[in-house]
């Protein structure tokens, strides 16, 4: 299956922690739609108003560090962020994002080649990030096949339900 995502980039720095992605005072909310109102407000209070469905977040090293809260990737997904590309991710954020169906890719040196507003096209099958604004093409670390399947199904729970249903029908 061909899988590409195209969107406008928002570029952030290194060590963006979960409290910057979704400040702790908003953890009382539990739906993606509610959490979306506060996504990235620890860095830019106006971000939820500026971001558009399909946009892509580009981060540096250790994106999603800090406490383990699935609220952070839920807020990004609820806002309509289609993908987060970073030089590296905190492992717990990485797993939480995959589990809720928010695509991620690691791409070394990505921030050197992308500015706010650049349009990116990501080919998951090839592991390629192309900056359509500048023409620069970068190689990203491809996701393992099982993670691609989880993301295509919308997250871990839909993935497991789909497989359980197939198992029950056999």
N, C-alpha and C positions, 0 to 999 in steps of 0.2 A: 504494500500500500504506500503510495506517495504521500509524504507528510511534510508540508512546508508551512511556515508561519512568516507573515510579513507585517511589520509594524514600525511605528515611530519610537525612537529610543529616548530614554531618560537615563542619564548617567550619574552614578553615585560613587562614593569612594570606597576605601578599605574599611573593614571591621564594622560594617553596618549591622548593629545588633537588633534583636527582636523588639527591644523597647523603642528603638527609632522607627522600625517598620510598623509597629502597632503599640503605642504607649500603654503601659499597664493599667492606667485608669479606665481604659475602654474594654478591659477583659470581661466586664459584666455583660457585654453583648455576645451573642452566640451564633448569629447567622452571618453568612458571607455578605449579605446585603447591608446589614447594620455595621459590620466591621469595615466595609469598604469606605464608609464616611471618614474613617480615621487612618487609613493606610498611608504610611510614610509621613504622617504629620509630626513625628518626632524630629524630622529633618526640615520639612517644608509644610507648614500648616495649610497651605493652599493646594497641595498636591492633588487631593481627591477632586477638586474643581478643574484642575488643568489636565489631568490624565483622561485619555479617551479609551474606549473599548478597543482592544487589539494592540495597545501600546506594549512596549518591551522595556523592562528594567535591565540596565547594564550596571554591574557592580564590580568592585575590585576583589581583593583577597578577603576570605573569611566572611562572606556575606551571610547574614542570619545567625551570627554568634550570639551568645548570651543564653538566657533561659529558654527552656523547651516550652514553646507555646505554639500550638497549631493555629492559634488566632492570627499570627503574623501572615503565613501564606494564605489563610482563608480571606483575610482582608484584601490582599493583592488580587486573588482570584475573583472576589466579589466586585472589585473595582473594574474588572475586565482586562487586567494585565494578562497578556497571552503567553508570556514567557519571561523568565529571569535568566540572564546570561551573566556569569561572573567568572573571575579568575579562579576562585575557589569558594566553596560553601562550608559553613559549619555543618557537620554531619547530621545533627538532629534536625536542623532546618531542612536540609536536603531530603531526608526521609519523610518529614511531615509534609513537605510540598508535594512530593511524589504521591504520598498516600491520599492527599485530598485532590489530586489531579491537576496540579499546577506544574507545567513543564519547566524544567531547568536544564541548562547546559553549562559545562565548564569550558572556558576558552581563554587560554593564557594570552596575556597582552591585549585583551579586548578593549580596555579603556584608552589605550594609545591610538586606537583607530576609529573611535566612535565619539561623536559629540551629541549633546542634547539636540533632538529634532532630526537627526539623521534617520533615514529609513533603512531598515535591515530586512533581509530575507534569510531565513534559516531553513536549511534542508536537513531534517533529522536523519534521514536514511544515509546521507553521505557525511553527516557531521560537519557541515560547512555553514559558516556565517558570512553573508555577503553584505557589505555596506553599499546599498544602491546609490547613496548620495555621492560617495567618493570612488566607488568601483573596487575598493579593497576587499579581498576575499581571505578569510581566516579559517583555519582548521580547528574545530572544537572536538572535545572528547565525546565520542558517540555514547549514547545510553545503551546499557545492556538490553537485549530483546525483551526480557520479562518486564523491565521498567517501561519500555515503550508500550507494551500491551496494557499495563496498568494505566498509563496516561491516556491511551486511546479509548479505554473503557470509562474514563472519567474519575479514576481514583481506585484505591485499594478495595473499598467496600463494593462498588459496582463490579469490579474485576472478579472478586470472590463470588458474588451472587451469580454472575454470568456462568462461571465455571461450575458452581454447585448445581445450577439449573440444568446444565448440560449433563452433569453426572447423574442427576435424578432421572433424566429422560432416557439414559442409556440402560 
